[in-house]
């Protein structure tokens, strides 16, 4: 279940990134956090 929740969050962050919402609100660092969190999520979840 946590695996699917992680992917839902990842898809939402990517959509917000490509629409420019993250850059406008100075939250572009969330994409980097998501990239770092991908490997542990795939290995442990």
C-alpha positions in Angstrom: 0.0 0.0 0.0 2.8 2.4 0.8 4.4 1.6 -2.5 1.3 2.8 -4.4 1.0 5.9 -2.2 4.6 6.8 -3.0 3.9 6.6 -6.7 0.7 8.8 -6.4 2.8 11.5 -4.6 5.5 11.1 -7.3 3.0 11.6 -10.1 1.5 14.7 -8.4 4.9 16.2 -7.9 5.9 15.6 -11.5 2.7 17.2 -12.7 3.2 20.2 -10.5 6.8 20.4 -11.7 6.0 20.4 -15.4 3.1 22.9 -15.0 5.5 25.3 -13.3 3.6 25.5 -10.0 6.6 24.4 -8.0 8.9 27.0 -9.5 6.4 29.8 -8.9 6.1 28.8 -5.2 9.8 28.2 -4.7 9.3 24.5 -4.0 11.5 23.1 -6.7 13.5 21.3 -4.1 10.7 18.8 -3.7 11.7 17.2 -7.0 15.2 16.6 -5.7 13.8 15.1 -2.4 11.6 12.8 -4.5 14.5 11.7 -6.6 16.6 10.8 -3.5 13.6 9.0 -1.9 12.9 6.9 -5.0 15.7 4.4 -4.4 14.9 3.5 -0.8 11.2 3.3 -1.7 11.8 0.9 -4.5 14.2 -1.3 -2.4 12.3 -1.4 0.9 8.6 -1.0 -0.2 
